[in-house]
Amino acid sequence: MTQDTDTPLQTLDRAALLRKMAWEPASAPDWAPLVEREWLVTNGLGGYASGTVSGATTRRYHGLLVAALPAPLGRVLLLVDMAETVRLPDGREIRLGGEERPDALSLHGAEHLREFRLDHGIPAWRYRLGRTVLEKQLVLAHGENTASLRYSIVEGPAVELILRPLIDIRSHDSPVGDQASREYRAERGPGGLDIGRTARGSAGGTAGLPELHLRFDPGLVRYESEPRLLPQIVYRVEASRGYSSLGDLWSPGRLEARLEIGAPVDLLATAGESAGSGTIDHQHRLDAELERRRALADMAGVEGDPIRAELVIAADTFVISPATRSAQRSRRGPAAGDARSIIAGYHWFTDWGRDTMISLEGLTIATGRHREAAAILRTFAAHIRDGLIPNLFPEGDEEGLYHTADATLWFFHAVHRYVEASGDRALLRELLPGLRGIVDAHVRGTRFGIGVDPVDALLRQGEAGYQLTWMDAKVDGWVVTPRRGKAVEINALWYNALRLMERWLREEGEGSAADEAAERAARARSSFNDRFWHPDGYLYDVVDGENGDDAAFRPNQVFAIALDHPVLEPDRWAPVMEKVEARLLTPVGLRSLAPGHPDYQPRYFGDLRSRDAAYHQGTVWGWLIGPFFDAWLRAHPGGEARAARFLDGLIEHLDDACIGSMSEVFDAEPPHTPRGCIAQAWTVAEVLRCRTRIAAAGDGAADREKR
């Protein structure tokens, strides 16, 4: 298919988990799809590889190997790209990729691209070069900081392949222009090249950065030392986001090999002493990774539903063993090798408590990964401090930050969903003392002004300079949506947690403690329905705030209906959901603020201050489709088949931005351009969870809806 037709660029093969983007440039092609669409593969440790389909490097995070290393290093970019040149039999040379010119959008040999595909999420590119068809494939080994790259001829005569590794060894978050001290060395070894920062280049806090080991078969690949600096590469997306956008790359020399059918050339890139670094066996790594991913789909039971199967592969992207933390320091916690967590989003997020607890059901329970779900819950339980779980673990740090009012309450929700799905009462009993401690800390009052108001039994929160709810944008000391006071979703979560505690305690034979939780819940519910109900038939966003009650129309009110124990009276569900659907619903999620409000922002774009000003002021969040879906079904029981339409836009979005995954946010107004992280855990998780719920409803529900 061609890029200038109305046919979607991607198609999903329903016989195999294969998403293809065919490309046949027109006479005056629009190159935007090749530059704006990105790919991502991960290694189960938090490390990854990512780039644009075209090969143009547009972000500081793009690279063929970003390794996840123990604190204090965190994630480190090692190999940015390969500058690829192919010499045809007639002597012509064609460049396919790599930045040897300052303009990162020069697209090089993208006009020769004929197909990009994801086979079970593993990327491959196919090029037409005269009579020769060349394919490139990248595999990241699961559980290793290792990338395997293969070049092969699919059809046609042999060619000469010339590769120039492009190096930038730094934290993946470091600005691309911060390069005054970056100097490199390359040493030839028996199996390839060892590339690292020089001693002077490692000064200024970068000591300990790993070497890049680049391995190849010297019988097939010739290496010629030819060090070269590639100055002032343009990173266009960084420029559009207000960051440093000009940076240098370094190359040690050239690798040359002859490519012919049946004789591929493989290269292995590893960080430091990564496992498996001594063996160049691309086929073994490919087969192992395909088998692992097929097993994930089988375990999730998604046969016959290729969209769910693809979402299962996308979900795997986020479930990690947190290699950036060398050990769990709590004696009660899991050993370092047993710890599990969830990366909130790629490229720049680490693991966040709130995102993890919201995502846990979709990423692990809906996929049958119960052991990992239990390990995630244990990992966060080991970090409970003063009745709170961490808001996030910063890049390269051992300890978490605790400035959150809702992550801990989402922990109750995640435990409940896990126990219901697995029947694992042993884990519940293990966690129950910590859960009781959380409730007690909230009743007494804990950090950041989080505590129960004894007058009305509602939960208040807030401290100057902190953003404690999920609407957490802060820039230059400015908390954009502070929401200090009694926030609607915080109190919906508090009531839900109390009802869950009541049930668990009663089941464990602790009747008096259960009665106490029930009494607190009843008081909170009565106060909630009295205080949060707006005369116009919806819910205040915050009551008892700094400036009184906040009547802004936001999606947070949906949680008063969506949670397992809804705090809102049932006769109010339908009017609330009618208004939410009319004012907030889009094809890709819910707006964070209704149009018409003075603070409403239709577009999420520009530098950090401009983006944060719009982050929760209208910007659409894909993950909110999940609670909306649940709340809508509360108001329309048995309507799963009709509710399925709410997911259509996000499923179509699998073709856009990060192919095969789902973005963090979208512009508030059409065409709802995807923004933020290219792959976000809770967006994928909530769509997969809802899709699983629809499947569980079965054909009978669909038949009833048709009648």
Protein Blocks (a to p, Z undefined) as FASTA:
>chain_A
ZZkbcbdfbdcdfkbccddddddddfbdcfklmmmpccdddehnopacdddfkopafbfk
bcfbdcddddfklpadfblbdcdddddfkopacdfbdjfbfblklopmmmmpcbdcdeeh
iacddddehjaccdddddddehiacdddddddfbdcddddddddddddddfkbcfklmml
gccdddddfklccddddfklmgghigoiacddddddfklpccdddddddehiacfklmmn
opafbdcdddfbdcdddddehiacdddddehjaghklpccfklmmmmmmmmmmmmmmmno
pghiaklmmmmmmmmmmpccdfkbmbdfbfkbccfklpccddfbdfkbccdfklmmmmmm
mmmmmnopamlmmmmmmmmmmmggghiacfbdcehiabdcfbdfklmmmmmmmmmmmmmm
nopaklmmmmmmmmmmmmmmmmnopahhiacdfklopaceddehiafbfblcceehiafb
lopajdfklmmmmmmmmmmmmmmmmmnopaklmmmmmmmmmmmmmmmmmmmpcfkopacf
bghifnlpafbdcfklmmmmmpmbdfbdfklmmmmmmmmmmmmgcfkbccfbdehiaklc
fbdgdjfklmmmmmmnopacfklmmmmmmmmmmmmghilmmmmmmmmmmmmmmmgmjehi
acfbdcfbdehiaehjfbdfklmmmmmmmmmmmmmnommlmmmmmZZ
